[in-house]
Amino acid sequence: MIGLKVAVLTVSDTRTEDTDRSGQALVQRLEAAGHQLADKQIVIDDIYRIRAVVSGWIADPEVQVILTTGGTGFTGRDSTPEAVSALLDKRIEGFGELFRQLSYQEIGSSTVQSRCLGGMANHTVVFCLPGSTGACRTAWDGILAEQLDSRHRPCNFANLVIPERGQHDV
């Protein structure tokens, strides 16, 4: 397996490093899988602040994967999908669909309120996850662990973001 450099952004008006369970869960899982934490930040739920952090990571050649947690619901301040979708070159349509399928088994029809999304921007893969720790575990364990593993076949996103490998290896 080839370890990737992953940045984690928690979107929350109230969480701190001490109370950020979702961000911590993602960091633990990515490191346990052999990836490296490139950066971790917490930002309030504001379209322009989210966009500033994510676009900085997209422009950074050292960041290959961006995971955001929070701000994907329907409350008035939930704006992560709006902030991030404008930055994407391509959307990964199946990511949200598969996440909601897995999530349905755990939380039932409430999963329809999840606006999680995935996409590619500047050879960086971006996944926006709900803010609950359970949702982050579901996304990692059910989708991301395999899709960020360069050995997973028949295809994975790891090989798309490793500069020397490119799309021809998927």
Secondary structure, DSSP 8 states (H G I E B T S, - for coil): ----EEEEEEE-SS--TTT-HHHHHHHHHHHHTT-EEEEEEEE-S-HHHHHHHHHHHHH-TT--EEEEES--SSSTT--HHHHHHTT-SEE-HHHHHHHHHHHHHHHGGGGGG---EEEEETTEEEEEE-SSHHHHHHHIIIIIHHHT-TT-SS--SHHHHSTTT-GGG-
